[in-house]
Amino acid sequence: MCQYVGISYVECGHVRFQLHCFCRKMLNQLQRINDPEEREQYDLPFDPDQAQCEPYALFDENGRPVTRHGPGSGNVLSWVFNLSETCHECEVIAADQEQRQNEYLGNEG
């Protein structure tokens, strides 16, 4: 089972996951890709075929991550709560909106 670190952005409420370590099935797939004989094949599928390789965690009714560990609690080893920043996606959206507003105001004058 792959394991992750969860990042909770309190400002915007989004959650992102960073891979902490990958499982044996994922390692086997990566080794196949790095094998020159395997790589010479026309279509080299990358398919670990493991639902456990996707990040999963428990959340409470308010959408906050549950940080206790135990059976069935997920494959997120730890949580980082970012209190001062929004996620990258929200930053890009805000910058795009600001650019559009500046272009609109610049075209008006």
VMD Tcl script that builds the backbone (N, CA, C; Angstrom):
set m [mol new atoms 327]
animate dup $m
set s [atomselect $m all]
$s set {name element resname resid chain x y z} {
  {N N MET 1 A 0.847 -1.167 0.000}
  {CA C MET 1 A 0.000 0.000 0.000}
  {C C MET 1 A 0.897 1.236 0.000}
  {N N CYS 2 A 0.648 2.148 -0.922}
  {CA C CYS 2 A 1.373 3.411 -0.963}
  {C C CYS 2 A 0.958 4.259 0.231}
  {N N GLN 3 A 1.882 5.091 0.701}
  {CA C GLN 3 A 1.587 5.934 1.852}
  {C C GLN 3 A 1.829 7.396 1.500}
  {N N TYR 4 A 1.042 8.270 2.103}
  {CA C TYR 4 A 1.037 9.688 1.751}
  {C C TYR 4 A 1.136 10.577 2.982}
  {N N VAL 5 A 1.487 11.831 2.723}
  {CA C VAL 5 A 1.378 12.905 3.703}
  {C C VAL 5 A 0.261 13.804 3.196}
  {N N GLY 6 A -0.696 14.107 4.043}
  {CA C GLY 6 A -1.804 14.969 3.654}
  {C C GLY 6 A -1.507 16.419 4.000}
  {N N ILE 7 A -1.886 17.322 3.116}
  {CA C ILE 7 A -1.736 18.754 3.363}
  {C C ILE 7 A -3.126 19.367 3.311}
  {N N SER 8 A -3.530 19.944 4.419}
  {CA C SER 8 A -4.839 20.580 4.506}
  {C C SER 8 A -4.636 22.092 4.494}
  {N N TYR 9 A -5.189 22.749 3.476}
  {CA C TYR 9 A -5.100 24.204 3.369}
  {C C TYR 9 A -6.331 24.792 4.042}
  {N N VAL 10 A -6.140 25.348 5.218}
  {CA C VAL 10 A -7.251 25.846 6.020}
  {C C VAL 10 A -7.909 27.048 5.350}
  {N N GLU 11 A -7.112 27.919 4.703}
  {CA C GLU 11 A -7.640 29.127 4.042}
  {C C GLU 11 A -8.723 28.796 3.033}
  {N N CYS 12 A -8.451 27.829 2.155}
  {CA C CYS 12 A -9.394 27.537 1.071}
  {C C CYS 12 A -10.168 26.235 1.286}
  {N N GLY 13 A -9.734 25.415 2.244}
  {CA C GLY 13 A -10.448 24.183 2.544}
  {C C GLY 13 A -10.075 22.995 1.670}
  {N N HIS 14 A -9.094 23.159 0.785}
  {CA C HIS 14 A -8.695 22.047 -0.073}
  {C C HIS 14 A -7.688 21.137 0.623}
  {N N VAL 15 A -7.604 19.919 0.142}
  {CA C VAL 15 A -6.665 18.933 0.664}
  {C C VAL 15 A -5.852 18.394 -0.501}
  {N N ARG 16 A -4.563 18.270 -0.309}
  {CA C ARG 16 A -3.669 17.693 -1.317}
  {C C ARG 16 A -2.865 16.584 -0.649}
  {N N PHE 17 A -2.346 15.674 -1.449}
  {CA C PHE 17 A -1.563 14.564 -0.921}
  {C C PHE 17 A -0.213 14.505 -1.618}
  {N N GLN 18 A 0.835 14.254 -0.832}
  {CA C GLN 18 A 2.172 14.038 -1.376}
  {C C GLN 18 A 2.565 12.596 -1.080}
  {N N LEU 19 A 3.124 11.934 -2.078}
  {CA C LEU 19 A 3.551 10.547 -1.903}
  {C C LEU 19 A 4.713 10.488 -0.927}
  {N N HIS 20 A 4.593 9.666 0.102}
  {CA C HIS 20 A 5.656 9.492 1.091}
  {C C HIS 20 A 6.520 8.283 0.719}
  {N N CYS 21 A 5.891 7.159 0.471}
  {CA C CYS 21 A 6.609 5.984 -0.027}
  {C C CYS 21 A 5.626 5.113 -0.803}
  {N N PHE 22 A 6.142 4.415 -1.792}
  {CA C PHE 22 A 5.248 3.608 -2.610}
  {C C PHE 22 A 5.402 2.133 -2.285}
  {N N CYS 23 A 4.394 1.373 -2.649}
  {CA C CYS 23 A 4.321 -0.041 -2.306}
  {C C CYS 23 A 5.144 -0.887 -3.280}
  {N N ARG 24 A 5.211 -2.167 -3.002}
  {CA C ARG 24 A 5.983 -3.108 -3.811}
  {C C ARG 24 A 5.442 -3.185 -5.238}
  {N N LYS 25 A 4.119 -3.169 -5.408}
  {CA C LYS 25 A 3.545 -3.236 -6.765}
  {C C LYS 25 A 3.952 -2.024 -7.587}
  {N N MET 26 A 3.929 -0.846 -6.982}
  {CA C MET 26 A 4.336 0.365 -7.686}
  {C C MET 26 A 5.826 0.297 -8.014}
  {N N LEU 27 A 6.633 -0.183 -7.081}
  {CA C LEU 27 A 8.069 -0.335 -7.327}
  {C C LEU 27 A 8.311 -1.266 -8.509}
  {N N ASN 28 A 7.581 -2.370 -8.576}
  {CA C ASN 28 A 7.739 -3.299 -9.698}
  {C C ASN 28 A 7.404 -2.630 -11.026}
  {N N GLN 29 A 6.359 -1.799 -11.048}
  {CA C GLN 29 A 5.998 -1.088 -12.277}
  {C C GLN 29 A 7.093 -0.103 -12.674}
  {N N LEU 30 A 7.640 0.612 -11.696}
  {CA C LEU 30 A 8.711 1.572 -11.987}
  {C C LEU 30 A 9.960 0.853 -12.496}
  {N N GLN 31 A 10.264 -0.309 -11.943}
  {CA C GLN 31 A 11.417 -1.075 -12.408}
  {C C GLN 31 A 11.208 -1.566 -13.837}
  {N N ARG 32 A 9.982 -1.911 -14.195}
  {CA C ARG 32 A 9.696 -2.314 -15.577}
  {C C ARG 32 A 9.979 -1.164 -16.535}
  {N N ILE 33 A 9.587 0.044 -16.145}
  {CA C ILE 33 A 9.798 1.204 -17.008}
  {C C ILE 33 A 11.288 1.472 -17.191}
  {N N ASN 34 A 12.088 1.214 -16.164}
  {CA C ASN 34 A 13.527 1.468 -16.236}
  {C C ASN 34 A 14.304 0.327 -16.889}
  {N N ASP 35 A 13.651 -0.771 -17.197}
  {CA C ASP 35 A 14.297 -1.914 -17.848}
  {C C ASP 35 A 14.346 -1.656 -19.355}
  {N N PRO 36 A 15.554 -1.597 -19.967}
  {CA C PRO 36 A 15.659 -1.300 -21.402}
  {C C PRO 36 A 14.871 -2.271 -22.281}
  {N N GLU 37 A 14.856 -3.563 -21.947}
  {CA C GLU 37 A 14.117 -4.535 -22.755}
  {C C GLU 37 A 12.611 -4.269 -22.697}
  {N N GLU 38 A 12.110 -3.962 -21.519}
  {CA C GLU 38 A 10.685 -3.655 -21.374}
  {C C GLU 38 A 10.344 -2.356 -22.097}
  {N N ARG 39 A 11.245 -1.383 -22.004}
  {CA C ARG 39 A 10.988 -0.072 -22.590}
  {C C ARG 39 A 10.941 -0.129 -24.112}
  {N N GLU 40 A 11.615 -1.107 -24.722}
  {CA C GLU 40 A 11.618 -1.241 -26.179}
  {C C GLU 40 A 10.267 -1.693 -26.722}
  {N N GLN 41 A 9.428 -2.243 -25.873}
  {CA C GLN 41 A 8.104 -2.654 -26.323}
  {C C GLN 41 A 7.319 -1.414 -26.727}
  {N N TYR 42 A 6.492 -1.573 -27.757}
  {CA C TYR 42 A 5.741 -0.428 -28.279}
  {C C TYR 42 A 4.835 0.187 -27.225}
  {N N ASP 43 A 4.044 -0.639 -26.569}
  {CA C ASP 43 A 3.078 -0.135 -25.598}
  {C C ASP 43 A 3.404 -0.720 -24.230}
  {N N LEU 44 A 4.026 0.073 -23.395}
  {CA C LEU 44 A 4.383 -0.372 -22.055}
  {C C LEU 44 A 3.345 0.169 -21.073}
  {N N PRO 45 A 2.383 -0.645 -20.670}
  {CA C PRO 45 A 1.349 -0.135 -19.763}
  {C C PRO 45 A 1.908 0.075 -18.360}
  {N N PHE 46 A 1.482 1.134 -17.732}
  {CA C PHE 46 A 1.823 1.388 -16.335}
  {C C PHE 46 A 0.542 1.195 -15.542}
  {N N ASP 47 A 0.439 0.055 -14.900}
  {CA C ASP 47 A -0.802 -0.273 -14.215}
  {C C ASP 47 A -0.517 -1.083 -12.960}
  {N N PRO 48 A -0.320 -0.415 -11.824}
  {CA C PRO 48 A -0.100 -1.177 -10.600}
  {C C PRO 48 A -1.342 -1.930 -10.141}
  {N N ASP 49 A -2.519 -1.559 -10.673}
  {CA C ASP 49 A -3.770 -2.258 -10.380}
  {C C ASP 49 A -4.000 -2.416 -8.880}
  {N N GLN 50 A -3.787 -1.348 -8.157}
  {CA C GLN 50 A -3.968 -1.377 -6.715}
  {C C GLN 50 A -4.777 -0.172 -6.271}
  {N N ALA 51 A -5.966 -0.412 -5.780}
  {CA C ALA 51 A -6.761 0.703 -5.255}
  {C C ALA 51 A -6.069 1.325 -4.047}
  {N N GLN 52 A -5.268 0.535 -3.343}
  {CA C GLN 52 A -4.565 1.041 -2.167}
  {C C GLN 52 A -3.474 2.044 -2.534}
  {N N CYS 53 A -3.132 2.127 -3.826}
  {CA C CYS 53 A -2.108 3.081 -4.252}
  {C C CYS 53 A -2.657 4.500 -4.319}
  {N N GLU 54 A -3.963 4.657 -4.295}
  {CA C GLU 54 A -4.575 5.988 -4.282}
  {C C GLU 54 A -4.666 6.471 -2.832}
  {N N PRO 55 A -4.470 7.773 -2.601}
  {CA C PRO 55 A -4.598 8.255 -1.224}
  {C C PRO 55 A -6.048 8.190 -0.750}
  {N N TYR 56 A -6.230 7.755 0.478}
  {CA C TYR 56 A -7.568 7.775 1.069}
  {C C TYR 56 A -7.445 8.066 2.563}
  {N N ALA 57 A -8.414 8.811 3.071}
  {CA C ALA 57 A -8.400 9.223 4.472}
  {C C ALA 57 A -9.831 9.445 4.940}
  {N N LEU 58 A -9.994 9.523 6.236}
  {CA C LEU 58 A -11.300 9.808 6.825}
  {C C LEU 58 A -11.439 11.305 7.080}
  {N N PHE 59 A -12.643 11.828 6.883}
  {CA C PHE 59 A -12.927 13.231 7.145}
  {C C PHE 59 A -14.150 13.317 8.040}
  {N N ASP 60 A -14.191 14.340 8.898}
  {CA C ASP 60 A -15.363 14.512 9.761}
  {C C ASP 60 A -16.478 15.224 9.004}
  {N N GLU 61 A -17.584 15.475 9.685}
  {CA C GLU 61 A -18.750 16.062 9.024}
  {C C GLU 61 A -18.505 17.491 8.544}
  {N N ASN 62 A -17.453 18.145 9.057}
  {CA C ASN 62 A -17.120 19.505 8.625}
  {C C ASN 62 A -16.086 19.523 7.502}
  {N N GLY 63 A -15.685 18.350 7.038}
  {CA C GLY 63 A -14.719 18.267 5.950}
  {C C GLY 63 A -13.273 18.323 6.399}
  {N N ARG 64 A -13.026 18.262 7.704}
  {CA C ARG 64 A -11.659 18.281 8.217}
  {C C ARG 64 A -11.133 16.852 8.316}
  {N N PRO 65 A -9.835 16.666 8.045}
  {CA C PRO 65 A -9.285 15.309 8.125}
  {C C PRO 65 A -9.271 14.784 9.555}
  {N N VAL 66 A -9.563 13.503 9.684}
  {CA C VAL 66 A -9.477 12.821 10.973}
  {C C VAL 66 A -8.041 12.339 11.100}
  {N N THR 67 A -7.353 12.769 12.160}
  {CA C THR 67 A -5.917 12.496 12.269}
  {C C THR 67 A -5.581 11.271 13.103}
  {N N ARG 68 A -6.560 10.588 13.643}
  {CA C ARG 68 A -6.256 9.370 14.409}
  {C C ARG 68 A -5.912 8.237 13.440}
  {N N HIS 69 A -5.080 7.346 13.900}
  {CA C HIS 69 A -4.680 6.217 13.061}
  {C C HIS 69 A -5.262 4.930 13.623}
  {N N GLY 70 A -5.539 4.011 12.752}
  {CA C GLY 70 A -6.069 2.724 13.143}
  {C C GLY 70 A -6.567 1.997 11.913}
  {N N PRO 71 A -7.046 0.778 12.069}
  {CA C PRO 71 A -7.543 0.027 10.920}
  {C C PRO 71 A -8.649 0.792 10.193}
  {N N GLY 72 A -8.504 0.902 8.888}
  {CA C GLY 72 A -9.510 1.566 8.076}
  {C C GLY 72 A -9.445 3.079 8.081}
  {N N SER 73 A -8.417 3.649 8.723}
  {CA C SER 73 A -8.349 5.107 8.809}
  {C C SER 73 A -7.653 5.729 7.605}
  {N N GLY 74 A -7.094 4.918 6.722}
  {CA C GLY 74 A -6.490 5.450 5.508}
  {C C GLY 74 A -5.006 5.171 5.408}
  {N N ASN 75 A -4.419 5.671 4.327}
  {CA C ASN 75 A -2.994 5.467 4.095}
  {C C ASN 75 A -2.225 6.787 4.151}
  {N N VAL 76 A -2.754 7.749 4.904}
  {CA C VAL 76 A -2.078 9.024 5.114}
  {C C VAL 76 A -1.347 8.931 6.449}
  {N N LEU 77 A -0.012 9.002 6.395}
  {CA C LEU 77 A 0.791 8.821 7.602}
  {C C LEU 77 A 0.725 10.006 8.543}
  {N N SER 78 A 0.684 11.205 7.979}
  {CA C SER 78 A 0.643 12.406 8.808}
  {C C SER 78 A -0.040 13.532 8.048}
  {N N TRP 79 A -0.416 14.551 8.786}
  {CA C TRP 79 A -1.092 15.709 8.201}
  {C C TRP 79 A -0.308 16.968 8.493}
  {N N VAL 80 A -0.255 17.851 7.503}
  {CA C VAL 80 A 0.304 19.186 7.662}
  {C C VAL 80 A -0.861 20.149 7.467}
  {N N PHE 81 A -1.081 21.016 8.440}
  {CA C PHE 81 A -2.159 21.993 8.340}
  {C C PHE 81 A -1.551 23.344 8.007}
  {N N ASN 82 A -1.766 23.786 6.777}
  {CA C ASN 82 A -1.233 25.058 6.310}
  {C C ASN 82 A -2.251 26.143 6.649}
  {N N LEU 83 A -1.918 26.966 7.627}
  {CA C LEU 83 A -2.860 27.958 8.139}
  {C C LEU 83 A -2.790 29.289 7.403}
  {N N SER 84 A -1.718 29.530 6.658}
  {CA C SER 84 A -1.517 30.870 6.107}
  {C C SER 84 A -1.586 30.959 4.589}
  {N N GLU 85 A -1.668 29.855 3.901}
  {CA C GLU 85 A -1.656 29.886 2.440}
  {C C GLU 85 A -2.870 29.159 1.879}
  {N N THR 86 A -3.194 29.497 0.638}
  {CA C THR 86 A -4.183 28.720 -0.100}
  {C C THR 86 A -3.427 27.724 -0.961}
  {N N CYS 87 A -4.118 26.736 -1.486}
  {CA C CYS 87 A -3.468 25.735 -2.330}
  {C C CYS 87 A -3.041 26.365 -3.659}
  {N N HIS 88 A -2.186 25.671 -4.372}
  {CA C HIS 88 A -1.660 26.179 -5.642}
  {C C HIS 88 A -2.781 26.458 -6.638}
  {N N GLU 89 A -3.754 25.572 -6.695}
  {CA C GLU 89 A -4.869 25.744 -7.637}
  {C C GLU 89 A -5.622 27.046 -7.365}
  {N N CYS 90 A -5.892 27.336 -6.100}
  {CA C CYS 90 A -6.595 28.579 -5.755}
  {C C CYS 90 A -5.729 29.801 -6.042}
  {N N GLU 91 A -4.403 29.685 -5.853}
  {CA C GLU 91 A -3.499 30.792 -6.171}
  {C C GLU 91 A -3.525 31.095 -7.663}
  {N N VAL 92 A -3.542 30.054 -8.489}
  {CA C VAL 92 A -3.584 30.236 -9.943}
  {C C VAL 92 A -4.894 30.905 -10.352}
  {N N ILE 93 A -5.997 30.466 -9.781}
  {CA C ILE 93 A -7.302 31.057 -10.101}
  {C C ILE 93 A -7.329 32.527 -9.694}
  {N N ALA 94 A -6.818 32.841 -8.500}
  {CA C ALA 94 A -6.806 34.229 -8.027}
  {C C ALA 94 A -5.921 35.100 -8.915}
  {N N ALA 95 A -4.750 34.576 -9.320}
  {CA C ALA 95 A -3.852 35.336 -10.193}
  {C C ALA 95 A -4.494 35.570 -11.553}
  {N N ASP 96 A -5.191 34.566 -12.072}
  {CA C ASP 96 A -5.877 34.701 -13.358}
  {C C ASP 96 A -6.979 35.757 -13.277}
  {N N GLN 97 A -7.737 35.731 -12.199}
  {CA C GLN 97 A -8.799 36.728 -12.022}
  {C C GLN 97 A -8.217 38.133 -11.896}
  {N N GLU 98 A -7.100 38.245 -11.178}
  {CA C GLU 98 A -6.453 39.552 -11.022}
  {C C GLU 98 A -5.933 40.060 -12.362}
  {N N GLN 99 A -5.345 39.157 -13.162}
  {CA C GLN 99 A -4.841 39.539 -14.483}
  {C C GLN 99 A -5.986 40.001 -15.386}
  {N N ARG 100 A -7.094 39.284 -15.372}
  {CA C ARG 100 A -8.253 39.686 -16.180}
  {C C ARG 100 A -8.777 41.055 -15.758}
  {N N GLN 101 A -8.827 41.269 -14.444}
  {CA C GLN 101 A -9.311 42.553 -13.948}
  {C C GLN 101 A -8.368 43.677 -14.375}
  {N N ASN 102 A -7.053 43.445 -14.284}
  {CA C ASN 102 A -6.080 44.454 -14.704}
  {C C ASN 102 A -6.183 44.731 -16.196}
  {N N GLU 103 A -6.371 43.685 -17.000}
  {CA C GLU 103 A -6.522 43.868 -18.445}
  {C C GLU 103 A -7.794 44.650 -18.749}
  {N N TYR 104 A -8.854 44.341 -18.039}
  {CA C TYR 104 A -10.128 45.034 -18.248}
  {C C TYR 104 A -9.988 46.512 -17.896}
  {N N LEU 105 A -9.368 46.785 -16.756}
  {CA C LEU 105 A -9.187 48.179 -16.338}
  {C C LEU 105 A -8.213 48.909 -17.250}
  {N N GLY 106 A -7.190 48.194 -17.725}
  {CA C GLY 106 A -6.214 48.800 -18.640}
  {C C GLY 106 A -6.828 49.116 -19.986}
  {N N ASN 107 A -7.748 48.276 -20.458}
  {CA C ASN 107 A -8.399 48.505 -21.751}
  {C C ASN 107 A -9.424 49.625 -21.675}
  {N N GLU 108 A -9.941 49.880 -20.476}
  {CA C GLU 108 A -10.940 50.933 -20.322}
  {C C GLU 108 A -10.326 52.323 -20.483}
  {N N GLY 109 A -9.068 52.484 -20.029}
  {CA C GLY 109 A -8.441 53.806 -20.014}
  {C C GLY 109 A -7.811 54.130 -21.249}
}
mol reanalyze $m
mol bondsrecalc $m
mol representation Tube
mol addrep $m
